[in-house]
């Protein structure tokens, strides 16, 4: 478990699946996701992959909990993701709508980057963001990540922006 000023980050538990599905099936939280909201089957397979990542590497996406009311407000963390032909350590997150605009994403992102560099000794961390997702672009930049290029990861859609931070 990790903490920040306002957040508790812990490994997701089986009982967290319902909240995971609730957040990831919400059309509002998927405004910039070309795949759209997750259906139950996709949510189950994604949640299972999160748990497998933890089993294999002893890190992954956390359940993000607001200290003020102890409720899960999102999920996110570091995981290995294919960037075209290369596997990279990717920072990703998704917050419930009620958590937006409170600085939680930036606070979380800074902690995840610190964890990657300090706790697991990584030299660089990447993030992919859709070009029209201005809020997430700002979060990555506030956390010190710099745009380094684009990635054609969604056929028929504008290329995603690739951000990176180095230790």
N, CA, C and O atoms as a DFTB+ gen file, in Angstrom:
668 C
 N C O
     1  1       0.840      -1.181       0.000
     2  2       0.000       0.000       0.000
     3  2       0.885       1.243       0.000
     4  3       1.922       1.295       0.661
     5  1       0.444       2.235      -0.758
     6  2       1.122       3.526      -0.829
     7  2       0.104       4.603      -0.475
     8  3      -1.103       4.404      -0.618
     9  1       0.604       5.746      -0.013
    10  2      -0.294       6.850       0.284
    11  2       0.290       8.156      -0.254
    12  3       1.496       8.298      -0.456
    13  1      -0.613       9.091      -0.474
    14  2      -0.257      10.462      -0.803
    15  2      -1.013      11.333       0.198
    16  3      -1.611      10.817       1.143
    17  1      -0.990      12.618      -0.001
    18  2      -1.709      13.506       0.913
    19  2      -3.195      13.169       0.979
    20  3      -3.793      13.192       2.055
    21  1      -3.789      12.859      -0.168
    22  2      -5.237      12.643      -0.226
    23  2      -5.668      11.252      -0.646
    24  3      -6.862      10.954      -0.660
    25  1      -4.708      10.386      -0.993
    26  2      -5.052       9.105      -1.594
    27  2      -4.386       7.925      -0.892
    28  3      -3.309       8.043      -0.308
    29  1      -5.060       6.799      -0.971
    30  2      -4.513       5.504      -0.571
    31  2      -4.479       4.654      -1.840
    32  3      -5.475       4.561      -2.557
    33  1      -3.344       4.043      -2.111
    34  2      -3.180       3.188      -3.280
    35  2      -2.902       1.778      -2.791
    36  3      -1.939       1.544      -2.060
    37  1      -3.748       0.840      -3.196
    38  2      -3.523      -0.542      -2.766
    39  2      -3.852      -1.503      -3.901
    40  3      -4.571      -1.174      -4.845
    41  1      -3.301      -2.692      -3.772
    42  2      -3.570      -3.737      -4.761
    43  2      -5.076      -4.004      -4.803
    44  3      -5.712      -4.127      -3.756
    45  1      -5.651      -4.096      -6.010
    46  2      -7.079      -4.402      -6.096
    47  2      -7.391      -5.793      -5.553
    48  3      -6.629      -6.743      -5.737
    49  1      -8.516      -5.880      -4.888
    50  2      -9.003      -7.144      -4.334
    51  2     -10.214      -7.593      -5.155
    52  3     -10.837      -6.788      -5.847
    53  1     -10.538      -8.872      -5.073
    54  2     -11.677      -9.393      -5.834
    55  2     -12.948      -8.587      -5.589
    56  3     -13.736      -8.368      -6.510
    57  1     -13.145      -8.152      -4.358
    58  2     -14.344      -7.386      -4.017
    59  2     -14.388      -6.020      -4.697
    60  3     -15.432      -5.368      -4.686
    61  1     -13.286      -5.577      -5.283
    62  2     -13.240      -4.280      -5.959
    63  2     -13.764      -4.342      -7.392
    64  3     -13.920      -3.308      -8.042
    65  1     -14.037      -5.554      -7.886
    66  2     -14.430      -5.671      -9.292
    67  2     -15.682      -4.861      -9.611
    68  3     -15.729      -4.193     -10.645
    69  1     -16.677      -4.903      -8.767
    70  2     -17.921      -4.180      -9.053
    71  2     -17.655      -2.690      -9.270
    72  3     -18.201      -2.086     -10.194
    73  1     -16.816      -2.102      -8.419
    74  2     -16.485      -0.681      -8.569
    75  2     -15.635      -0.460      -9.836
    76  3     -15.813       0.540     -10.531
    77  1     -14.722      -1.385     -10.133
    78  2     -13.918      -1.316     -11.354
    79  2     -14.836      -1.277     -12.577
    80  3     -14.659      -0.447     -13.469
    81  1     -15.806      -2.170     -12.608
    82  2     -16.741      -2.223     -13.728
    83  2     -17.583      -0.954     -13.791
    84  3     -17.815      -0.413     -14.872
    85  1     -18.032      -0.485     -12.652
    86  2     -18.847       0.735     -12.601
    87  2     -18.099       1.919     -13.224
    88  3     -18.665       2.662     -14.026
    89  1     -16.839       2.090     -12.856
    90  2     -16.041       3.213     -13.379
    91  2     -15.735       3.020     -14.861
    92  3     -15.850       3.964     -15.643
    93  1     -15.348       1.814     -15.252
    94  2     -14.915       1.568     -16.625
    95  2     -16.060       1.370     -17.618
    96  3     -15.837       1.379     -18.828
    97  1     -17.269       1.194     -17.122
    98  2     -18.420       1.071     -18.026
    99  2     -19.172       2.396     -18.173
   100  3     -20.139       2.478     -18.929
   101  1     -18.737       3.413     -17.466
   102  2     -19.376       4.728     -17.520
   103  2     -18.964       5.455     -18.811
   104  3     -17.774       5.673     -19.039
   105  1     -19.922       5.827     -19.647
   106  2     -19.571       6.538     -20.884
   107  2     -18.777       7.826     -20.627
   108  3     -17.930       8.190     -21.443
   109  1     -19.029       8.512     -19.529
   110  2     -18.310       9.755     -19.229
   111  2     -16.820       9.512     -19.013
   112  3     -15.996      10.324     -19.433
   113  1     -16.466       8.403     -18.365
   114  2     -15.045       8.128     -18.105
   115  2     -14.341       7.589     -19.344
   116  3     -13.126       7.393     -19.341
   117  1     -15.098       7.354     -20.388
   118  2     -14.544       6.812     -21.630
   119  2     -14.713       7.760     -22.814
   120  3     -14.685       7.329     -23.967
   121  1     -14.885       9.034     -22.532
   122  2     -15.108      10.011     -23.598
   123  2     -14.020       9.965     -24.666
   124  3     -14.311      10.174     -25.843
   125  1     -12.790       9.699     -24.285
   126  2     -11.664       9.724     -25.218
   127  2     -11.143       8.329     -25.537
   128  3     -10.117       8.183     -26.202
   129  1     -11.839       7.318     -25.072
   130  2     -11.431       5.941     -25.307
   131  2     -12.086       5.444     -26.594
   132  3     -13.306       5.285     -26.640
   133  1     -11.291       5.195     -27.644
   134  2     -11.876       4.754     -28.916
   135  2     -12.663       3.447     -28.786
   136  3     -13.550       3.178     -29.597
   137  1     -12.348       2.638     -27.779
   138  2     -13.070       1.384     -27.572
   139  2     -14.396       1.597     -26.854
   140  3     -15.250       0.711     -26.833
   141  1     -14.559       2.767     -26.273
   142  2     -15.786       3.058     -25.543
   143  2     -15.827       2.377     -24.190
   144  3     -14.842       1.777     -23.760
   145  1     -16.970       2.468     -23.514
   146  2     -17.117       1.863     -22.198
   147  2     -16.922       0.344     -22.249
   148  3     -17.234      -0.299     -23.251
   149  1     -16.406      -0.209     -21.165
   150  2     -16.207      -1.662     -21.101
   151  2     -17.538      -2.360     -20.855
   152  3     -18.372      -1.897     -20.076
   153  1     -17.716      -3.491     -21.545
   154  2     -18.819      -4.370     -21.190
   155  2     -18.321      -5.301     -20.080
   156  3     -17.148      -5.260     -19.710
   157  1     -19.212      -6.132     -19.557
   158  2     -18.848      -6.984     -18.411
   159  2     -17.702      -7.934     -18.749
   160  3     -16.792      -8.116     -17.940
   161  1     -17.737      -8.535     -19.928
   162  2     -16.689      -9.498     -20.303
   163  2     -15.331      -8.813     -20.410
   164  3     -14.333      -9.349     -19.929
   165  1     -15.279      -7.647     -21.029
   166  2     -14.025      -6.905     -21.157
   167  2     -13.515      -6.479     -19.787
   168  3     -12.320      -6.574     -19.509
   169  1     -14.417      -6.012     -18.934
   170  2     -14.021      -5.611     -17.581
   171  2     -13.451      -6.794     -16.802
   172  3     -12.448      -6.651     -16.101
   173  1     -14.079      -7.950     -16.919
   174  2     -13.588      -9.142     -16.223
   175  2     -12.202      -9.532     -16.704
   176  3     -11.330      -9.830     -15.888
   177  1     -11.981      -9.536     -18.019
   178  2     -10.661      -9.928     -18.536
   179  2      -9.604      -8.885     -18.167
   180  3      -8.467      -9.245     -17.860
   181  1      -9.960      -7.611     -18.195
   182  2      -9.007      -6.559     -17.814
   183  2      -8.670      -6.651     -16.335
   184  3      -7.502      -6.536     -15.962
   185  1      -9.659      -6.854     -15.496
   186  2      -9.424      -6.972     -14.050
   187  2      -8.554      -8.197     -13.764
   188  3      -7.672      -8.148     -12.906
   189  1      -8.801      -9.284     -14.475
   190  2      -7.986     -10.498     -14.309
   191  2      -6.539     -10.220     -14.714
   192  3      -5.615     -10.680     -14.043
   193  1      -6.327      -9.463     -15.820
   194  2      -4.961      -9.109     -16.244
   195  2      -4.266      -8.242     -15.201
   196  3      -3.066      -8.390     -14.968
   197  1      -5.010      -7.346     -14.579
   198  2      -4.434      -6.515     -13.512
   199  2      -3.934      -7.407     -12.383
   200  3      -2.828      -7.215     -11.879
   201  1      -4.742      -8.375     -11.989
   202  2      -4.341      -9.280     -10.904
   203  2      -3.143     -10.141     -11.311
   204  3      -2.256     -10.391     -10.496
   205  1      -3.115     -10.591     -12.560
   206  2      -1.982     -11.382     -13.051
   207  2      -0.699     -10.561     -13.078
   208  3       0.376     -11.072     -12.768
   209  1      -0.813      -9.288     -13.450
   210  2       0.352      -8.391     -13.445
   211  2       0.928      -8.314     -12.025
   212  3       2.140      -8.406     -11.830
   213  1       0.041      -8.146     -11.040
   214  2       0.497      -8.090      -9.649
   215  2       1.181      -9.393      -9.247
   216  3       2.230      -9.375      -8.603
   217  1       0.585     -10.524      -9.629
   218  2       1.172     -11.824      -9.276
   219  2       2.552     -11.994      -9.912
   220  3       3.464     -12.537      -9.289
   221  1       2.701     -11.530     -11.151
   222  2       3.959     -11.719     -11.865
   223  2       5.040     -10.731     -11.451
   224  3       6.197     -11.121     -11.293
   225  1       4.686      -9.449     -11.270
   226  2       5.695      -8.413     -11.061
   227  2       5.674      -7.764      -9.680
   228  3       6.582      -7.007      -9.339
   229  1       4.659      -8.050      -8.892
   230  2       4.476      -7.446      -7.569
   231  2       4.239      -5.928      -7.652
   232  3       4.566      -5.189      -6.723
   233  1       3.677      -5.488      -8.759
   234  2       3.172      -4.127      -8.921
   235  2       2.178      -4.145     -10.070
   236  3       2.076      -5.123     -10.810
   237  1       1.451      -3.049     -10.204
   238  2       0.466      -2.948     -11.283
   239  2      -0.471      -1.791     -11.018
   240  3      -0.086      -0.786     -10.421
   241  1      -1.695      -1.939     -11.464
   242  2      -2.706      -0.913     -11.204
   243  2      -3.223      -1.061      -9.786
   244  3      -3.513      -2.162      -9.318
   245  1      -3.328       0.063      -9.121
   246  2      -3.874       0.092      -7.773
   247  2      -5.355       0.442      -7.796
   248  3      -5.855       1.015      -8.764
   249  1      -6.039       0.095      -6.733
   250  2      -7.323       0.708      -6.421
   251  2      -6.950       2.040      -5.784
   252  3      -6.156       2.081      -4.844
   253  1      -7.517       3.126      -6.291
   254  2      -7.212       4.476      -5.803
   255  2      -8.353       4.905      -4.892
   256  3      -9.503       5.009      -5.319
   257  1      -8.018       5.151      -3.634
   258  2      -9.028       5.416      -2.606
   259  2      -8.841       6.828      -2.059
   260  3      -7.727       7.241      -1.735
   261  1      -9.950       7.559      -1.963
   262  2      -9.917       8.893      -1.363
   263  2      -9.847       8.744       0.148
   264  3     -10.681       8.064       0.746
   265  1      -8.853       9.380       0.772
   266  2      -8.722       9.308       2.230
   267  2      -9.933       9.895       2.935
   268  3     -10.338       9.406       3.990
   269  1     -10.523      10.955       2.351
   270  2     -11.601      11.671       3.029
   271  2     -12.820      10.806       3.311
   272  3     -13.470      10.982       4.341
   273  1     -13.146       9.870       2.415
   274  2     -14.336       9.047       2.649
   275  2     -14.086       7.550       2.443
   276  3     -15.015       6.746       2.507
   277  1     -12.837       7.188       2.197
   278  2     -12.426       5.779       2.038
   279  2     -13.119       5.072       0.874
   280  3     -13.246       3.848       0.889
   281  1     -13.568       5.820      -0.132
   282  2     -14.214       5.199      -1.283
   283  2     -13.227       5.084      -2.442
   284  3     -12.329       5.913      -2.589
   285  1     -13.403       4.059      -3.253
   286  2     -12.573       3.878      -4.444
   287  2     -13.037       4.889      -5.477
   288  3     -14.203       4.914      -5.870
   289  1     -12.086       5.733      -5.913
   290  2     -12.413       6.772      -6.887
   291  2     -11.773       6.512      -8.248
   292  3     -11.989       7.266      -9.196
   293  1     -10.985       5.440      -8.339
   294  2     -10.358       5.124      -9.614
   295  2      -9.446       3.926      -9.512
   296  3      -9.297       3.307      -8.459
   297  1      -8.843       3.623     -10.640
   298  2      -7.868       2.543     -10.737
   299  2      -6.760       3.028     -11.657
   300  3      -7.026       3.677     -12.669
   301  1      -5.529       2.716     -11.312
   302  2      -4.431       3.102     -12.177
   303  2      -3.100       2.712     -11.586
   304  3      -2.988       2.378     -10.407
   305  1      -2.094       2.764     -12.437
   306  2      -0.753       2.430     -11.982
   307  2       0.175       2.191     -13.143
   308  3       0.004       2.755     -14.224
   309  1       1.150       1.355     -12.911
   310  2       2.167       1.027     -13.895
   311  2       1.985      -0.412     -14.360
   312  3       1.781      -1.317     -13.552
   313  1       2.059      -0.609     -15.666
   314  2       1.958      -1.962     -16.211
   315  2       2.698      -1.999     -17.539
   316  3       2.933      -0.963     -18.161
   317  1       3.057      -3.188     -17.961
   318  2       3.733      -3.340     -19.236
   319  2       2.696      -3.335     -20.358
   320  3       1.670      -4.012     -20.279
   321  1       2.983      -2.559     -21.401
   322  2       2.052      -2.379     -22.513
   323  2       2.854      -2.338     -23.802
   324  3       3.967      -1.813     -23.843
   325  1       2.273      -2.900     -24.854
   326  2       2.924      -2.869     -26.159
   327  2       2.705      -1.499     -26.798
   328  3       1.577      -1.020     -26.911
   329  1       3.800      -0.889     -27.207
   330  2       3.804       0.352     -27.973
   331  2       4.270      -0.052     -29.362
   332  3       5.465      -0.031     -29.655
   333  1       3.337      -0.414     -30.201
   334  2       3.720      -0.975     -31.492
   335  2       4.392      -2.317     -31.270
   336  3       3.762      -3.261     -30.792
   337  1       5.666      -2.405     -31.614
   338  2       6.433      -3.652     -31.468
   339  2       7.227      -3.717     -30.164
   340  3       7.842      -4.741     -29.867
   341  1       7.221      -2.633     -29.386
   342  2       8.029      -2.584     -28.164
   343  2       7.165      -2.594     -26.908
   344  3       6.138      -1.918     -26.838
   345  1       7.595      -3.367     -25.925
   346  2       6.922      -3.360     -24.627
   347  2       7.561      -2.277     -23.762
   348  3       8.783      -2.199     -23.643
   349  1       6.717      -1.450     -23.166
   350  2       7.204      -0.351     -22.335
   351  2       6.420      -0.324     -21.031
   352  3       5.309      -0.847     -20.942
   353  1       7.025       0.299     -20.019
   354  2       6.330       0.481     -18.744
   355  2       5.400       1.679     -18.903
   356  3       5.850       2.808     -19.098
   357  1       4.122       1.421     -18.818
   358  2       3.084       2.405     -19.113
   359  2       2.371       2.843     -17.837
   360  3       2.022       2.027     -16.984
   361  1       2.169       4.145     -17.735
   362  2       1.380       4.710     -16.647
   363  2      -0.026       4.966     -17.189
   364  3      -0.189       5.631     -18.212
   365  1      -1.022       4.448     -16.515
   366  2      -2.401       4.649     -16.937
   367  2      -3.308       4.791     -15.735
   368  3      -2.974       4.358     -14.633
   369  1      -4.466       5.406     -15.960
   370  2      -5.439       5.573     -14.880
   371  2      -6.811       5.870     -15.453
   372  3      -6.946       6.297     -16.599
   373  1      -7.815       5.639     -14.643
   374  2      -9.175       6.067     -14.953
   375  2      -9.852       6.385     -13.625
   376  3      -9.908       5.557     -12.716
   377  1     -10.360       7.600     -13.544
   378  2     -11.033       8.063     -12.333
   379  2     -12.536       8.181     -12.552
   380  3     -12.990       8.506     -13.649
   381  1     -13.298       7.915     -11.504
   382  2     -14.741       8.134     -11.517
   383  2     -15.017       9.626     -11.701
   384  3     -14.223      10.467     -11.281
   385  1     -16.135       9.942     -12.327
   386  2     -16.481      11.327     -12.628
   387  2     -16.468      12.200     -11.376
   388  3     -16.025      13.348     -11.427
   389  1     -16.944      11.672     -10.264
   390  2     -17.003      12.488      -9.040
   391  2     -15.625      12.870      -8.496
   392  3     -15.521      13.723      -7.615
   393  1     -14.578      12.247      -9.014
   394  2     -13.210      12.566      -8.570
   395  2     -12.521      13.575      -9.487
   396  3     -11.407      14.013      -9.199
   397  1     -13.161      13.940     -10.567
   398  2     -12.547      14.856     -11.527
   399  2     -12.425      16.263     -10.958
   400  3     -13.239      16.698     -10.144
   401  1     -11.388      16.962     -11.408
   402  2     -11.227      18.370     -11.074
   403  2     -10.751      18.654      -9.659
   404  3     -10.838      19.792      -9.197
   405  1     -10.252      17.643      -8.964
   406  2      -9.810      17.812      -7.575
   407  2      -8.303      17.647      -7.411
   408  3      -7.788      17.683      -6.294
   409  1      -7.598      17.467      -8.525
   410  2      -6.151      17.294      -8.469
   411  2      -5.702      15.874      -8.160
   412  3      -4.504      15.616      -8.039
   413  1      -6.644      14.955      -8.033
   414  2      -6.279      13.576      -7.690
   415  2      -5.429      12.915      -8.773
   416  3      -4.486      12.189      -8.456
   417  1      -5.748      13.156     -10.043
   418  2      -5.003      12.500     -11.119
   419  2      -3.536      12.929     -11.113
   420  3      -2.641      12.101     -11.287
   421  1      -3.296      14.214     -10.912
   422  2      -1.910      14.696     -10.868
   423  2      -1.192      14.144      -9.644
   424  3      -0.050      13.696      -9.743
   425  1      -1.851      14.173      -8.498
   426  2      -1.262      13.641      -7.263
   427  2      -0.931      12.154      -7.438
   428  3       0.145      11.699      -7.049
   429  1      -1.860      11.412      -8.021
   430  2      -1.653       9.993      -8.263
   431  2      -0.491       9.764      -9.233
   432  3       0.374       8.925      -8.982
   433  1      -0.475      10.510     -10.339
   434  2       0.539      10.326     -11.371
   435  2       1.937      10.586     -10.823
   436  3       2.867       9.834     -11.115
   437  1       2.091      11.633     -10.039
   438  2       3.403      11.920      -9.430
   439  2       3.842      10.774      -8.520
   440  3       5.014      10.398      -8.520
   441  1       2.908      10.218      -7.747
   442  2       3.242       9.110      -6.850
   443  2       3.604       7.858      -7.651
   444  3       4.543       7.145      -7.295
   445  1       2.869       7.589      -8.726
   446  2       3.156       6.409      -9.547
   447  2       4.543       6.516     -10.182
   448  3       5.280       5.532     -10.244
   449  1       4.891       7.706     -10.649
   450  2       6.222       7.919     -11.235
   451  2       7.300       7.722     -10.172
   452  3       8.299       7.047     -10.422
   453  1       7.110       8.295      -9.006
   454  2       8.066       8.124      -7.909
   455  2       8.219       6.645      -7.562
   456  3       9.336       6.171      -7.355
   457  1       7.121       5.922      -7.499
   458  2       7.151       4.487      -7.223
   459  2       7.978       3.760      -8.293
   460  3       8.811       2.912      -7.973
   461  1       7.742       4.099      -9.552
   462  2       8.466       3.443     -10.642
   463  2       9.965       3.646     -10.557
   464  3      10.740       2.719     -10.794
   465  1      10.372       4.853     -10.221
   466  2      11.802       5.160     -10.146
   467  2      12.420       4.666      -8.840
   468  3      13.506       4.086      -8.849
   469  1      11.746       4.890      -7.735
   470  2      12.320       4.612      -6.416
   471  2      12.120       3.165      -5.962
   472  3      13.074       2.510      -5.540
   473  1      10.901       2.672      -6.047
   474  2      10.591       1.354      -5.486
   475  2      10.970       0.199      -6.412
   476  3      11.437      -0.841      -5.948
   477  1      10.769       0.379      -7.726
   478  2      11.065      -0.742      -8.623
   479  2      12.231      -0.454      -9.560
   480  3      12.530      -1.256     -10.444
   481  1      12.890       0.686      -9.373
   482  2      14.147       0.968     -10.041
   483  2      14.110       1.106     -11.548
   484  3      15.086       0.774     -12.222
   485  1      13.010       1.586     -12.089
   486  2      12.919       1.771     -13.538
   487  2      13.583       3.079     -13.953
   488  3      13.667       4.020     -13.164
   489  1      14.048       3.129     -15.180
   490  2      14.762       4.300     -15.707
   491  2      13.861       5.239     -16.495
   492  3      14.156       6.428     -16.622
   493  1      12.753       4.705     -17.027
   494  2      11.827       5.545     -17.784
   495  2      10.415       4.971     -17.704
   496  3      10.218       3.764     -17.558
   497  1       9.450       5.863     -17.805
   498  2       8.034       5.516     -17.740
   499  2       7.340       6.264     -18.878
   500  3       7.648       7.422     -19.160
   501  1       6.412       5.587     -19.512
   502  2       5.695       6.145     -20.651
   503  2       4.212       6.297     -20.342
   504  3       3.688       5.672     -19.419
   505  1       3.557       7.123     -21.112
   506  2       2.108       7.278     -21.047
   507  2       1.575       7.581     -22.430
   508  3       2.203       8.300     -23.208
   509  1       0.416       7.029     -22.731
   510  2      -0.256       7.283     -24.009
   511  2      -1.539       8.037     -23.706
   512  3      -2.269       7.694     -22.776
   513  1      -1.807       9.070     -24.502
   514  2      -3.031       9.846     -24.300
   515  2      -3.603      10.212     -25.664
   516  3      -2.866      10.502     -26.606
   517  1      -4.915      10.194     -25.749
   518  2      -5.583      10.618     -26.976
   519  2      -5.386      12.126     -27.130
   520  3      -5.453      12.848     -26.135
   521  1      -5.147      12.621     -28.338
   522  2      -4.808      14.039     -28.520
   523  2      -5.888      15.017     -28.067
   524  3      -5.570      16.156     -27.725
   525  1      -7.142      14.607     -28.054
   526  2      -8.219      15.514     -27.627
   527  2      -8.512      15.447     -26.134
   528  3      -9.389      16.159     -25.644
   529  1      -7.790      14.599     -25.404
   530  2      -7.986      14.485     -23.958
   531  2      -7.072      15.498     -23.251
   532  3      -6.055      15.137     -22.658
   533  1      -7.459      16.747     -23.332
   534  2      -6.639      17.849     -22.826
   535  2      -6.373      17.721     -21.327
   536  3      -5.271      18.025     -20.869
   537  1      -7.358      17.281     -20.565
   538  2      -7.170      17.146     -19.109
   539  2      -6.039      16.161     -18.800
   540  3      -5.195      16.441     -17.948
   541  1      -6.013      15.021     -19.477
   542  2      -4.950      14.042     -19.215
   543  2      -3.603      14.521     -19.738
   544  3      -2.571      14.233     -19.130
   545  1      -3.593      15.239     -20.840
   546  2      -2.341      15.831     -21.333
   547  2      -1.763      16.738     -20.249
   548  3      -0.569      16.678     -19.955
   549  1      -2.612      17.577     -19.655
   550  2      -2.148      18.492     -18.605
   551  2      -1.643      17.734     -17.388
   552  3      -0.649      18.132     -16.780
   553  1      -2.313      16.653     -17.026
   554  2      -1.875      15.848     -15.875
   555  2      -0.474      15.304     -16.119
   556  3       0.398      15.427     -15.258
   557  1      -0.252      14.708     -17.278
   558  2       1.068      14.135     -17.572
   559  2       2.141      15.212     -17.567
   560  3       3.239      14.994     -17.057
   561  1       1.830      16.368     -18.131
   562  2       2.810      17.452     -18.162
   563  2       3.077      18.017     -16.769
   564  3       4.223      18.330     -16.448
   565  1       2.052      18.153     -15.939
   566  2       2.256      18.629     -14.561
   567  2       3.115      17.655     -13.762
   568  3       3.830      18.057     -12.844
   569  1       3.044      16.382     -14.113
   570  2       3.832      15.364     -13.417
   571  2       5.257      15.264     -13.957
   572  3       6.043      14.436     -13.497
   573  1       5.587      16.109     -14.934
   574  2       6.957      16.132     -15.454
   575  2       7.199      15.304     -16.689
   576  3       8.335      15.212     -17.156
   577  1       6.156      14.693     -17.234
   578  2       6.330      13.900     -18.450
   579  2       6.381      14.843     -19.653
   580  3       5.753      15.901     -19.665
   581  1       7.139      14.433     -20.652
   582  2       7.294      15.253     -21.851
   583  2       6.854      14.467     -23.080
   584  3       7.109      13.269     -23.199
   585  1       6.192      15.168     -23.983
   586  2       5.761      14.527     -25.216
   587  2       6.987      14.169     -26.040
   588  3       7.881      14.992     -26.238
   589  1       7.016      12.933     -26.516
   590  2       8.167      12.484     -27.292
   591  2       7.792      11.975     -28.669
   592  3       8.668      11.597     -29.446
   593  1       6.513      11.959     -28.985
   594  2       6.116      11.476     -30.298
   595  2       4.666      11.050     -30.319
   596  3       3.870      11.422     -29.457
   597  1       4.344      10.256     -31.332
   598  2       2.986       9.750     -31.494
   599  2       3.040       8.253     -31.750
   600  3       4.096       7.691     -32.044
   601  1       1.888       7.624     -31.631
   602  2       1.786       6.182     -31.854
   603  2       0.470       5.913     -32.563
   604  3      -0.592       6.340     -32.110
   605  1       0.550       5.207     -33.669
   606  2      -0.649       4.828     -34.413
   607  2      -1.183       3.533     -33.802
   608  3      -0.946       2.441     -34.318
   609  1      -1.904       3.678     -32.697
   610  2      -2.367       2.507     -31.951
   611  2      -3.857       2.230     -32.117
   612  3      -4.349       1.215     -31.624
   613  1      -4.583       3.110     -32.801
   614  2      -6.007       2.908     -33.017
   615  2      -6.297       3.120     -34.504
   616  3      -6.373       4.259     -34.964
   617  1      -6.457       2.032     -35.252
   618  2      -6.683       2.160     -36.689
   619  2      -7.868       3.091     -36.997
   620  3      -8.930       3.003     -36.381
   621  1      -7.646       3.979     -37.965
   622  2      -8.700       4.886     -38.386
   623  2      -8.915       6.086     -37.483
   624  3      -9.839       6.868     -37.710
   625  1      -8.080       6.249     -36.461
   626  2      -8.200       7.357     -35.517
   627  2      -6.902       8.178     -35.545
   628  3      -5.858       7.680     -35.967
   629  1      -6.974       9.435     -35.093
   630  2      -5.722      10.205     -34.978
   631  2      -4.730       9.465     -34.074
   632  3      -5.133       8.742     -33.162
   633  1      -3.447       9.649     -34.332
   634  2      -2.424       8.983     -33.528
   635  2      -2.482       9.454     -32.076
   636  3      -2.792      10.612     -31.798
   637  1      -2.181       8.546     -31.166
   638  2      -2.091       8.896     -29.745
   639  2      -0.796       9.643     -29.492
   640  3       0.189       9.446     -30.203
   641  1      -0.793      10.487     -28.498
   642  2       0.413      11.192     -28.075
   643  2       1.171      10.304     -27.092
   644  3       0.567       9.698     -26.207
   645  1       2.470      10.228     -27.243
   646  2       3.304       9.417     -26.352
   647  2       4.112      10.369     -25.478
   648  3       4.800      11.264     -25.967
   649  1       4.005      10.147     -24.172
   650  2       4.766      10.921     -23.194
   651  2       5.759      10.009     -22.495
   652  3       5.555       8.799     -22.389
   653  1       6.853      10.624     -22.017
   654  2       7.888       9.867     -21.323
   655  2       8.506      10.741     -20.241
   656  3       8.603      11.962     -20.365
   657  1       8.914      10.068     -19.186
   658  2       9.745      10.709     -18.163
   659  2      10.884       9.760     -17.876
   660  3      10.694       8.546     -17.801
   661  1      12.078      10.324     -17.714
   662  2      13.259       9.540     -17.397
   663  2      13.741       9.883     -16.011
   664  3      13.602      11.017     -15.551
   665  1      14.314       8.889     -15.344
   666  2      14.825       9.068     -13.999
   667  2      15.888      10.139     -13.949
   668  3      16.431      10.420     -12.881
